[in-house]
Amino acid sequence: MDGALAGIAHYDLSNGVADFDHTEVSPAYNGRGLGTTLVKGALDQVRAAGTWKVRATCPFVVTFLKRHPEYNDLVVP
């Protein structure tokens, strides 16, 4: 954000499944919705790649996916 690293969404890619295991926003940027923007952008990239599925082990990503069923097609059953 404004040239500074504001947060990360980490995933481990194995066998075509991106396991989102950690999301973190710098405390200086808390409360701005950046975590949601970050996860949405990452999932949109997964969708654009067209060959991956998603597993969420990060609690933030789990909650995001529950609130955004439009990404259900990406989630590994």
HTML snippet that shows the backbone in 3Dmol.js (N, CA, C, O; Angstrom):
<script src="https://3Dmol.org/build/3Dmol-min.js"></script>
<div id="view" style="width:600px;height:400px;position:relative"></div>
<script>
const pdb = `
ATOM      1  N   MET A   1       0.854  -1.162   0.000  1.00  0.00           N
ATOM      2  CA  MET A   1       0.000   0.000   0.000  1.00  0.00           C
ATOM      3  C   MET A   1       0.903   1.228   0.000  1.00  0.00           C
ATOM      4  O   MET A   1       1.755   1.379   0.875  1.00  0.00           O
ATOM      5  N   ASP A   2       0.716   2.094  -0.970  1.00  0.00           N
ATOM      6  CA  ASP A   2       1.558   3.277  -1.101  1.00  0.00           C
ATOM      7  C   ASP A   2       3.045   2.915  -1.095  1.00  0.00           C
ATOM      8  O   ASP A   2       3.865   3.628  -0.518  1.00  0.00           O
ATOM      9  N   GLY A   3       3.379   1.798  -1.745  1.00  0.00           N
ATOM     10  CA  GLY A   3       4.766   1.367  -1.846  1.00  0.00           C
ATOM     11  C   GLY A   3       5.269   0.541  -0.679  1.00  0.00           C
ATOM     12  O   GLY A   3       6.411   0.081  -0.697  1.00  0.00           O
ATOM     13  N   ALA A   4       4.439   0.342   0.338  1.00  0.00           N
ATOM     14  CA  ALA A   4       4.848  -0.446   1.503  1.00  0.00           C
ATOM     15  C   ALA A   4       4.135  -1.793   1.493  1.00  0.00           C
ATOM     16  O   ALA A   4       3.003  -1.906   1.022  1.00  0.00           O
ATOM     17  N   LEU A   5       4.812  -2.814   2.020  1.00  0.00           N
ATOM     18  CA  LEU A   5       4.193  -4.114   2.169  1.00  0.00           C
ATOM     19  C   LEU A   5       3.190  -4.040   3.313  1.00  0.00           C
ATOM     20  O   LEU A   5       3.566  -3.828   4.465  1.00  0.00           O
ATOM     21  N   ALA A   6       1.914  -4.216   2.988  1.00  0.00           N
ATOM     22  CA  ALA A   6       0.858  -4.089   3.986  1.00  0.00           C
ATOM     23  C   ALA A   6       0.408  -5.436   4.519  1.00  0.00           C
ATOM     24  O   ALA A   6      -0.142  -5.517   5.617  1.00  0.00           O
ATOM     25  N   GLY A   7       0.635  -6.492   3.756  1.00  0.00           N
ATOM     26  CA  GLY A   7       0.194  -7.800   4.219  1.00  0.00           C
ATOM     27  C   GLY A   7       0.582  -8.892   3.249  1.00  0.00           C
ATOM     28  O   GLY A   7       1.092  -8.637   2.158  1.00  0.00           O
ATOM     29  N   ILE A   8       0.325 -10.122   3.681  1.00  0.00           N
ATOM     30  CA  ILE A   8       0.628 -11.289   2.854  1.00  0.00           C
ATOM     31  C   ILE A   8      -0.500 -12.310   2.957  1.00  0.00           C
ATOM     32  O   ILE A   8      -1.201 -12.386   3.966  1.00  0.00           O
ATOM     33  N   ALA A   9      -0.657 -13.080   1.909  1.00  0.00           N
ATOM     34  CA  ALA A   9      -1.490 -14.280   1.926  1.00  0.00           C
ATOM     35  C   ALA A   9      -0.569 -15.402   1.482  1.00  0.00           C
ATOM     36  O   ALA A   9      -0.140 -15.427   0.329  1.00  0.00           O
ATOM     37  N   HIS A  10      -0.263 -16.319   2.365  1.00  0.00           N
ATOM     38  CA  HIS A  10       0.656 -17.410   2.057  1.00  0.00           C
ATOM     39  C   HIS A  10      -0.139 -18.657   1.710  1.00  0.00           C
ATOM     40  O   HIS A  10      -1.163 -18.958   2.323  1.00  0.00           O
ATOM     41  N   TYR A  11       0.357 -19.372   0.714  1.00  0.00           N
ATOM     42  CA  TYR A  11      -0.231 -20.663   0.367  1.00  0.00           C
ATOM     43  C   TYR A  11       0.873 -21.624  -0.023  1.00  0.00           C
ATOM     44  O   TYR A  11       1.967 -21.222  -0.417  1.00  0.00           O
ATOM     45  N   ASP A  12       0.560 -22.895   0.097  1.00  0.00           N
ATOM     46  CA  ASP A  12       1.447 -23.960  -0.333  1.00  0.00           C
ATOM     47  C   ASP A  12       0.739 -24.672  -1.474  1.00  0.00           C
ATOM     48  O   ASP A  12      -0.374 -25.168  -1.302  1.00  0.00           O
ATOM     49  N   LEU A  13       1.373 -24.725  -2.634  1.00  0.00           N
ATOM     50  CA  LEU A  13       0.776 -25.353  -3.807  1.00  0.00           C
ATOM     51  C   LEU A  13       1.311 -26.771  -3.962  1.00  0.00           C
ATOM     52  O   LEU A  13       2.515 -26.981  -4.108  1.00  0.00           O
ATOM     53  N   SER A  14       0.407 -27.734  -3.931  1.00  0.00           N
ATOM     54  CA  SER A  14       0.784 -29.127  -4.083  1.00  0.00           C
ATOM     55  C   SER A  14      -0.327 -29.880  -4.797  1.00  0.00           C
ATOM     56  O   SER A  14      -1.487 -29.815  -4.391  1.00  0.00           O
ATOM     57  N   ASN A  15       0.023 -30.584  -5.846  1.00  0.00           N
ATOM     58  CA  ASN A  15      -0.933 -31.398  -6.597  1.00  0.00           C
ATOM     59  C   ASN A  15      -2.140 -30.583  -7.073  1.00  0.00           C
ATOM     60  O   ASN A  15      -3.268 -31.075  -7.065  1.00  0.00           O
ATOM     61  N   GLY A  16      -1.901 -29.349  -7.483  1.00  0.00           N
ATOM     62  CA  GLY A  16      -2.968 -28.521  -8.018  1.00  0.00           C
ATOM     63  C   GLY A  16      -3.887 -27.903  -6.981  1.00  0.00           C
ATOM     64  O   GLY A  16      -4.923 -27.338  -7.328  1.00  0.00           O
ATOM     65  N   VAL A  17      -3.516 -28.006  -5.702  1.00  0.00           N
ATOM     66  CA  VAL A  17      -4.318 -27.423  -4.620  1.00  0.00           C
ATOM     67  C   VAL A  17      -3.482 -26.374  -3.893  1.00  0.00           C
ATOM     68  O   VAL A  17      -2.389 -26.660  -3.404  1.00  0.00           O
ATOM     69  N   ALA A  18      -4.009 -25.171  -3.833  1.00  0.00           N
ATOM     70  CA  ALA A  18      -3.369 -24.084  -3.095  1.00  0.00           C
ATOM     71  C   ALA A  18      -3.950 -24.077  -1.683  1.00  0.00           C
ATOM     72  O   ALA A  18      -5.110 -23.718  -1.484  1.00  0.00           O
ATOM     73  N   ASP A  19      -3.143 -24.472  -0.712  1.00  0.00           N
ATOM     74  CA  ASP A  19      -3.570 -24.478   0.685  1.00  0.00           C
ATOM     75  C   ASP A  19      -3.198 -23.129   1.293  1.00  0.00           C
ATOM     76  O   ASP A  19      -2.036 -22.873   1.609  1.00  0.00           O
ATOM     77  N   PHE A  20      -4.198 -22.278   1.451  1.00  0.00           N
ATOM     78  CA  PHE A  20      -3.984 -20.967   2.078  1.00  0.00           C
ATOM     79  C   PHE A  20      -3.889 -21.187   3.577  1.00  0.00           C
ATOM     80  O   PHE A  20      -4.886 -21.461   4.246  1.00  0.00           O
ATOM     81  N   ASP A  21      -2.664 -21.062   4.095  1.00  0.00           N
ATOM     82  CA  ASP A  21      -2.416 -21.412   5.492  1.00  0.00           C
ATOM     83  C   ASP A  21      -2.086 -20.221   6.397  1.00  0.00           C
ATOM     84  O   ASP A  21      -1.996 -20.376   7.615  1.00  0.00           O
ATOM     85  N   HIS A  22      -1.909 -19.051   5.816  1.00  0.00           N
ATOM     86  CA  HIS A  22      -1.591 -17.891   6.662  1.00  0.00           C
ATOM     87  C   HIS A  22      -1.895 -16.597   5.924  1.00  0.00           C
ATOM     88  O   HIS A  22      -1.505 -16.416   4.770  1.00  0.00           O
ATOM     89  N   THR A  23      -2.586 -15.713   6.596  1.00  0.00           N
ATOM     90  CA  THR A  23      -2.847 -14.365   6.086  1.00  0.00           C
ATOM     91  C   THR A  23      -2.498 -13.393   7.198  1.00  0.00           C
ATOM     92  O   THR A  23      -2.862 -13.592   8.357  1.00  0.00           O
ATOM     93  N   GLU A  24      -1.787 -12.344   6.827  1.00  0.00           N
ATOM     94  CA  GLU A  24      -1.358 -11.378   7.842  1.00  0.00           C
ATOM     95  C   GLU A  24      -1.357  -9.972   7.258  1.00  0.00           C
ATOM     96  O   GLU A  24      -0.869  -9.741   6.152  1.00  0.00           O
ATOM     97  N   VAL A  25      -1.910  -9.048   8.016  1.00  0.00           N
ATOM     98  CA  VAL A  25      -1.878  -7.633   7.655  1.00  0.00           C
ATOM     99  C   VAL A  25      -1.087  -6.913   8.737  1.00  0.00           C
ATOM    100  O   VAL A  25      -1.303  -7.140   9.928  1.00  0.00           O
ATOM    101  N   SER A  26      -0.179  -6.052   8.325  1.00  0.00           N
ATOM    102  CA  SER A  26       0.616  -5.280   9.266  1.00  0.00           C
ATOM    103  C   SER A  26      -0.305  -4.476  10.184  1.00  0.00           C
ATOM    104  O   SER A  26      -1.279  -3.887   9.714  1.00  0.00           O
ATOM    105  N   PRO A  27      -0.012  -4.443  11.477  1.00  0.00           N
ATOM    106  CA  PRO A  27      -0.850  -3.700  12.415  1.00  0.00           C
ATOM    107  C   PRO A  27      -1.093  -2.243  12.008  1.00  0.00           C
ATOM    108  O   PRO A  27      -2.133  -1.675  12.341  1.00  0.00           O
ATOM    109  N   ALA A  28      -0.161  -1.646  11.305  1.00  0.00           N
ATOM    110  CA  ALA A  28      -0.334  -0.255  10.864  1.00  0.00           C
ATOM    111  C   ALA A  28      -1.487  -0.110   9.880  1.00  0.00           C
ATOM    112  O   ALA A  28      -1.989   0.994   9.666  1.00  0.00           O
ATOM    113  N   TYR A  29      -1.910  -1.226   9.280  1.00  0.00           N
ATOM    114  CA  TYR A  29      -2.962  -1.185   8.266  1.00  0.00           C
ATOM    115  C   TYR A  29      -4.245  -1.885   8.703  1.00  0.00           C
ATOM    116  O   TYR A  29      -5.161  -2.048   7.897  1.00  0.00           O
ATOM    117  N   ASN A  30      -4.322  -2.297   9.962  1.00  0.00           N
ATOM    118  CA  ASN A  30      -5.527  -2.958  10.462  1.00  0.00           C
ATOM    119  C   ASN A  30      -6.751  -2.063  10.334  1.00  0.00           C
ATOM    120  O   ASN A  30      -6.653  -0.838  10.398  1.00  0.00           O
ATOM    121  N   GLY A  31      -7.899  -2.693  10.153  1.00  0.00           N
ATOM    122  CA  GLY A  31      -9.168  -1.970  10.134  1.00  0.00           C
ATOM    123  C   GLY A  31      -9.508  -1.304   8.816  1.00  0.00           C
ATOM    124  O   GLY A  31     -10.466  -0.533   8.746  1.00  0.00           O
ATOM    125  N   ARG A  32      -8.749  -1.583   7.775  1.00  0.00           N
ATOM    126  CA  ARG A  32      -8.990  -0.965   6.470  1.00  0.00           C
ATOM    127  C   ARG A  32      -9.558  -1.938   5.446  1.00  0.00           C
ATOM    128  O   ARG A  32      -9.752  -1.578   4.285  1.00  0.00           O
ATOM    129  N   GLY A  33      -9.825  -3.166   5.871  1.00  0.00           N
ATOM    130  CA  GLY A  33     -10.350  -4.169   4.953  1.00  0.00           C
ATOM    131  C   GLY A  33      -9.308  -4.764   4.032  1.00  0.00           C
ATOM    132  O   GLY A  33      -9.646  -5.384   3.024  1.00  0.00           O
ATOM    133  N   LEU A  34      -8.028  -4.577   4.374  1.00  0.00           N
ATOM    134  CA  LEU A  34      -6.973  -5.070   3.498  1.00  0.00           C
ATOM    135  C   LEU A  34      -6.875  -6.589   3.484  1.00  0.00           C
ATOM    136  O   LEU A  34      -6.507  -7.173   2.465  1.00  0.00           O
ATOM    137  N   GLY A  35      -7.195  -7.229   4.590  1.00  0.00           N
ATOM    138  CA  GLY A  35      -7.176  -8.693   4.611  1.00  0.00           C
ATOM    139  C   GLY A  35      -8.170  -9.257   3.613  1.00  0.00           C
ATOM    140  O   GLY A  35      -7.862 -10.186   2.867  1.00  0.00           O
ATOM    141  N   THR A  36      -9.354  -8.691   3.608  1.00  0.00           N
ATOM    142  CA  THR A  36     -10.381  -9.114   2.662  1.00  0.00           C
ATOM    143  C   THR A  36      -9.942  -8.843   1.234  1.00  0.00           C
ATOM    144  O   THR A  36     -10.105  -9.699   0.364  1.00  0.00           O
ATOM    145  N   THR A  37      -9.394  -7.676   0.981  1.00  0.00           N
ATOM    146  CA  THR A  37      -8.909  -7.334  -0.362  1.00  0.00           C
ATOM    147  C   THR A  37      -7.799  -8.275  -0.793  1.00  0.00           C
ATOM    148  O   THR A  37      -7.756  -8.707  -1.945  1.00  0.00           O
ATOM    149  N   LEU A  38      -6.908  -8.592   0.124  1.00  0.00           N
ATOM    150  CA  LEU A  38      -5.787  -9.480  -0.153  1.00  0.00           C
ATOM    151  C   LEU A  38      -6.267 -10.884  -0.516  1.00  0.00           C
ATOM    152  O   LEU A  38      -5.826 -11.450  -1.517  1.00  0.00           O
ATOM    153  N   VAL A  39      -7.161 -11.445   0.284  1.00  0.00           N
ATOM    154  CA  VAL A  39      -7.656 -12.798   0.032  1.00  0.00           C
ATOM    155  C   VAL A  39      -8.482 -12.836  -1.243  1.00  0.00           C
ATOM    156  O   VAL A  39      -8.355 -13.772  -2.033  1.00  0.00           O
ATOM    157  N   LYS A  40      -9.321 -11.841  -1.453  1.00  0.00           N
ATOM    158  CA  LYS A  40     -10.120 -11.788  -2.679  1.00  0.00           C
ATOM    159  C   LYS A  40      -9.209 -11.764  -3.904  1.00  0.00           C
ATOM    160  O   LYS A  40      -9.448 -12.488  -4.870  1.00  0.00           O
ATOM    161  N   GLY A  41      -8.184 -10.948  -3.867  1.00  0.00           N
ATOM    162  CA  GLY A  41      -7.251 -10.871  -4.986  1.00  0.00           C
ATOM    163  C   GLY A  41      -6.533 -12.186  -5.225  1.00  0.00           C
ATOM    164  O   GLY A  41      -6.350 -12.594  -6.372  1.00  0.00           O
ATOM    165  N   ALA A  42      -6.124 -12.852  -4.154  1.00  0.00           N
ATOM    166  CA  ALA A  42      -5.434 -14.135  -4.288  1.00  0.00           C
ATOM    167  C   ALA A  42      -6.361 -15.189  -4.885  1.00  0.00           C
ATOM    168  O   ALA A  42      -5.955 -15.951  -5.763  1.00  0.00           O
ATOM    169  N   LEU A  43      -7.599 -15.232  -4.414  1.00  0.00           N
ATOM    170  CA  LEU A  43      -8.550 -16.209  -4.948  1.00  0.00           C
ATOM    171  C   LEU A  43      -8.922 -15.894  -6.389  1.00  0.00           C
ATOM    172  O   LEU A  43      -9.146 -16.804  -7.187  1.00  0.00           O
ATOM    173  N   ASP A  44      -8.987 -14.629  -6.720  1.00  0.00           N
ATOM    174  CA  ASP A  44      -9.246 -14.252  -8.117  1.00  0.00           C
ATOM    175  C   ASP A  44      -8.097 -14.705  -9.019  1.00  0.00           C
ATOM    176  O   ASP A  44      -8.325 -15.095 -10.165  1.00  0.00           O
ATOM    177  N   GLN A  45      -6.875 -14.655  -8.510  1.00  0.00           N
ATOM    178  CA  GLN A  45      -5.728 -15.138  -9.289  1.00  0.00           C
ATOM    179  C   GLN A  45      -5.793 -16.651  -9.468  1.00  0.00           C
ATOM    180  O   GLN A  45      -5.473 -17.168 -10.538  1.00  0.00           O
ATOM    181  N   VAL A  46      -6.203 -17.353  -8.427  1.00  0.00           N
ATOM    182  CA  VAL A  46      -6.374 -18.802  -8.538  1.00  0.00           C
ATOM    183  C   VAL A  46      -7.410 -19.105  -9.612  1.00  0.00           C
ATOM    184  O   VAL A  46      -7.200 -19.975 -10.458  1.00  0.00           O
ATOM    185  N   ARG A  47      -8.515 -18.392  -9.577  1.00  0.00           N
ATOM    186  CA  ARG A  47      -9.570 -18.608 -10.569  1.00  0.00           C
ATOM    187  C   ARG A  47      -9.047 -18.318 -11.980  1.00  0.00           C
ATOM    188  O   ARG A  47      -9.322 -19.078 -12.909  1.00  0.00           O
ATOM    189  N   ALA A  48      -8.310 -17.244 -12.142  1.00  0.00           N
ATOM    190  CA  ALA A  48      -7.791 -16.863 -13.458  1.00  0.00           C
ATOM    191  C   ALA A  48      -6.800 -17.908 -13.984  1.00  0.00           C
ATOM    192  O   ALA A  48      -6.727 -18.132 -15.192  1.00  0.00           O
ATOM    193  N   ALA A  49      -6.042 -18.546 -13.095  1.00  0.00           N
ATOM    194  CA  ALA A  49      -5.107 -19.584 -13.511  1.00  0.00           C
ATOM    195  C   ALA A  49      -5.856 -20.772 -14.115  1.00  0.00           C
ATOM    196  O   ALA A  49      -5.366 -21.431 -15.032  1.00  0.00           O
ATOM    197  N   GLY A  50      -7.048 -21.032 -13.583  1.00  0.00           N
ATOM    198  CA  GLY A  50      -7.926 -22.035 -14.148  1.00  0.00           C
ATOM    199  C   GLY A  50      -7.572 -23.484 -13.883  1.00  0.00           C
ATOM    200  O   GLY A  50      -8.294 -24.371 -14.338  1.00  0.00           O
ATOM    201  N   THR A  51      -6.507 -23.761 -13.177  1.00  0.00           N
ATOM    202  CA  THR A  51      -6.099 -25.146 -12.989  1.00  0.00           C
ATOM    203  C   THR A  51      -5.950 -25.541 -11.522  1.00  0.00           C
ATOM    204  O   THR A  51      -5.708 -26.712 -11.230  1.00  0.00           O
ATOM    205  N   TRP A  52      -6.084 -24.617 -10.617  1.00  0.00           N
ATOM    206  CA  TRP A  52      -5.907 -24.898  -9.196  1.00  0.00           C
ATOM    207  C   TRP A  52      -7.248 -24.974  -8.493  1.00  0.00           C
ATOM    208  O   TRP A  52      -8.259 -24.460  -8.971  1.00  0.00           O
ATOM    209  N   LYS A  53      -7.225 -25.623  -7.356  1.00  0.00           N
ATOM    210  CA  LYS A  53      -8.325 -25.600  -6.401  1.00  0.00           C
ATOM    211  C   LYS A  53      -7.766 -25.017  -5.108  1.00  0.00           C
ATOM    212  O   LYS A  53      -6.559 -24.798  -4.998  1.00  0.00           O
ATOM    213  N   VAL A  54      -8.625 -24.766  -4.140  1.00  0.00           N
ATOM    214  CA  VAL A  54      -8.229 -24.100  -2.896  1.00  0.00           C
ATOM    215  C   VAL A  54      -8.620 -24.937  -1.688  1.00  0.00           C
ATOM    216  O   VAL A  54      -9.696 -25.534  -1.639  1.00  0.00           O
ATOM    217  N   ARG A  55      -7.725 -24.963  -0.723  1.00  0.00           N
ATOM    218  CA  ARG A  55      -8.017 -25.484   0.613  1.00  0.00           C
ATOM    219  C   ARG A  55      -7.660 -24.358   1.569  1.00  0.00           C
ATOM    220  O   ARG A  55      -6.621 -23.715   1.416  1.00  0.00           O
ATOM    221  N   ALA A  56      -8.503 -24.120   2.537  1.00  0.00           N
ATOM    222  CA  ALA A  56      -8.240 -23.054   3.511  1.00  0.00           C
ATOM    223  C   ALA A  56      -7.961 -23.660   4.876  1.00  0.00           C
ATOM    224  O   ALA A  56      -8.826 -24.302   5.472  1.00  0.00           O
ATOM    225  N   THR A  57      -6.743 -23.448   5.366  1.00  0.00           N
ATOM    226  CA  THR A  57      -6.420 -23.823   6.735  1.00  0.00           C
ATOM    227  C   THR A  57      -6.173 -22.586   7.591  1.00  0.00           C
ATOM    228  O   THR A  57      -6.061 -22.688   8.813  1.00  0.00           O
ATOM    229  N   CYS A  58      -6.088 -21.443   6.968  1.00  0.00           N
ATOM    230  CA  CYS A  58      -5.980 -20.164   7.681  1.00  0.00           C
ATOM    231  C   CYS A  58      -7.381 -19.763   8.153  1.00  0.00           C
ATOM    232  O   CYS A  58      -8.305 -19.710   7.341  1.00  0.00           O
ATOM    233  N   PRO A  59      -7.555 -19.483   9.429  1.00  0.00           N
ATOM    234  CA  PRO A  59      -8.884 -19.120   9.931  1.00  0.00           C
ATOM    235  C   PRO A  59      -9.505 -17.918   9.212  1.00  0.00           C
ATOM    236  O   PRO A  59     -10.719 -17.880   9.011  1.00  0.00           O
ATOM    237  N   PHE A  60      -8.693 -16.950   8.829  1.00  0.00           N
ATOM    238  CA  PHE A  60      -9.230 -15.780   8.125  1.00  0.00           C
ATOM    239  C   PHE A  60      -9.802 -16.188   6.776  1.00  0.00           C
ATOM    240  O   PHE A  60     -10.876 -15.729   6.389  1.00  0.00           O
ATOM    241  N   VAL A  61      -9.085 -17.052   6.059  1.00  0.00           N
ATOM    242  CA  VAL A  61      -9.549 -17.498   4.742  1.00  0.00           C
ATOM    243  C   VAL A  61     -10.778 -18.388   4.890  1.00  0.00           C
ATOM    244  O   VAL A  61     -11.693 -18.312   4.071  1.00  0.00           O
ATOM    245  N   VAL A  62     -10.814 -19.224   5.915  1.00  0.00           N
ATOM    246  CA  VAL A  62     -12.002 -20.049   6.183  1.00  0.00           C
ATOM    247  C   VAL A  62     -13.224 -19.158   6.353  1.00  0.00           C
ATOM    248  O   VAL A  62     -14.268 -19.404   5.749  1.00  0.00           O
ATOM    249  N   THR A  63     -13.095 -18.134   7.167  1.00  0.00           N
ATOM    250  CA  THR A  63     -14.210 -17.208   7.398  1.00  0.00           C
ATOM    251  C   THR A  63     -14.579 -16.462   6.127  1.00  0.00           C
ATOM    252  O   THR A  63     -15.761 -16.297   5.827  1.00  0.00           O
ATOM    253  N   PHE A  64     -13.581 -16.010   5.378  1.00  0.00           N
ATOM    254  CA  PHE A  64     -13.841 -15.314   4.119  1.00  0.00           C
ATOM    255  C   PHE A  64     -14.673 -16.198   3.191  1.00  0.00           C
ATOM    256  O   PHE A  64     -15.663 -15.745   2.616  1.00  0.00           O
ATOM    257  N   LEU A  65     -14.270 -17.453   3.048  1.00  0.00           N
ATOM    258  CA  LEU A  65     -14.976 -18.353   2.134  1.00  0.00           C
ATOM    259  C   LEU A  65     -16.413 -18.615   2.591  1.00  0.00           C
ATOM    260  O   LEU A  65     -17.307 -18.760   1.758  1.00  0.00           O
ATOM    261  N   LYS A  66     -16.640 -18.676   3.892  1.00  0.00           N
ATOM    262  CA  LYS A  66     -18.009 -18.855   4.398  1.00  0.00           C
ATOM    263  C   LYS A  66     -18.883 -17.656   4.050  1.00  0.00           C
ATOM    264  O   LYS A  66     -20.077 -17.807   3.794  1.00  0.00           O
ATOM    265  N   ARG A  67     -18.293 -16.477   4.041  1.00  0.00           N
ATOM    266  CA  ARG A  67     -19.035 -15.245   3.762  1.00  0.00           C
ATOM    267  C   ARG A  67     -19.148 -14.930   2.266  1.00  0.00           C
ATOM    268  O   ARG A  67     -19.926 -14.064   1.867  1.00  0.00           O
ATOM    269  N   HIS A  68     -18.372 -15.632   1.448  1.00  0.00           N
ATOM    270  CA  HIS A  68     -18.334 -15.354   0.002  1.00  0.00           C
ATOM    271  C   HIS A  68     -18.522 -16.650  -0.791  1.00  0.00           C
ATOM    272  O   HIS A  68     -17.563 -17.205  -1.327  1.00  0.00           O
ATOM    273  N   PRO A  69     -19.769 -17.122  -0.858  1.00  0.00           N
ATOM    274  CA  PRO A  69     -20.030 -18.384  -1.546  1.00  0.00           C
ATOM    275  C   PRO A  69     -19.724 -18.354  -3.042  1.00  0.00           C
ATOM    276  O   PRO A  69     -19.713 -19.401  -3.690  1.00  0.00           O
ATOM    277  N   GLU A  70     -19.479 -17.186  -3.590  1.00  0.00           N
ATOM    278  CA  GLU A  70     -19.133 -17.097  -5.013  1.00  0.00           C
ATOM    279  C   GLU A  70     -17.795 -17.762  -5.316  1.00  0.00           C
ATOM    280  O   GLU A  70     -17.445 -17.952  -6.481  1.00  0.00           O
ATOM    281  N   TYR A  71     -17.043 -18.119  -4.271  1.00  0.00           N
ATOM    282  CA  TYR A  71     -15.772 -18.808  -4.462  1.00  0.00           C
ATOM    283  C   TYR A  71     -15.869 -20.313  -4.189  1.00  0.00           C
ATOM    284  O   TYR A  71     -14.858 -21.013  -4.230  1.00  0.00           O
ATOM    285  N   ASN A  72     -17.067 -20.811  -3.915  1.00  0.00           N
ATOM    286  CA  ASN A  72     -17.243 -22.232  -3.575  1.00  0.00           C
ATOM    287  C   ASN A  72     -16.733 -23.156  -4.681  1.00  0.00           C
ATOM    288  O   ASN A  72     -16.283 -24.266  -4.396  1.00  0.00           O
ATOM    289  N   ASP A  73     -16.797 -22.719  -5.920  1.00  0.00           N
ATOM    290  CA  ASP A  73     -16.343 -23.571  -7.033  1.00  0.00           C
ATOM    291  C   ASP A  73     -14.840 -23.843  -6.980  1.00  0.00           C
ATOM    292  O   ASP A  73     -14.357 -24.785  -7.608  1.00  0.00           O
ATOM    293  N   LEU A  74     -14.110 -23.028  -6.241  1.00  0.00           N
ATOM    294  CA  LEU A  74     -12.657 -23.199  -6.140  1.00  0.00           C
ATOM    295  C   LEU A  74     -12.248 -24.145  -5.016  1.00  0.00           C
ATOM    296  O   LEU A  74     -11.132 -24.663  -5.014  1.00  0.00           O
ATOM    297  N   VAL A  75     -13.148 -24.371  -4.059  1.00  0.00           N
ATOM    298  CA  VAL A  75     -12.805 -25.085  -2.842  1.00  0.00           C
ATOM    299  C   VAL A  75     -12.809 -26.589  -3.066  1.00  0.00           C
ATOM    300  O   VAL A  75     -13.741 -27.142  -3.649  1.00  0.00           O
ATOM    301  N   VAL A  76     -11.755 -27.239  -2.594  1.00  0.00           N
ATOM    302  CA  VAL A  76     -11.664 -28.696  -2.650  1.00  0.00           C
ATOM    303  C   VAL A  76     -12.720 -29.258  -1.714  1.00  0.00           C
ATOM    304  O   VAL A  76     -12.832 -28.840  -0.561  1.00  0.00           O
ATOM    305  N   PRO A  77     -13.497 -30.215  -2.225  1.00  0.00           N
ATOM    306  CA  PRO A  77     -14.546 -30.798  -1.346  1.00  0.00           C
ATOM    307  C   PRO A  77     -13.971 -31.582  -0.182  1.00  0.00           C
ATOM    308  O   PRO A  77     -14.722 -32.121   0.631  1.00  0.00           O
TER     309      PRO A  77
END
`;
const viewer = $3Dmol.createViewer("view");
viewer.addModel(pdb, "pdb");
viewer.setStyle({}, {cartoon: {color: "spectrum"}});
viewer.zoomTo();
viewer.render();
</script>
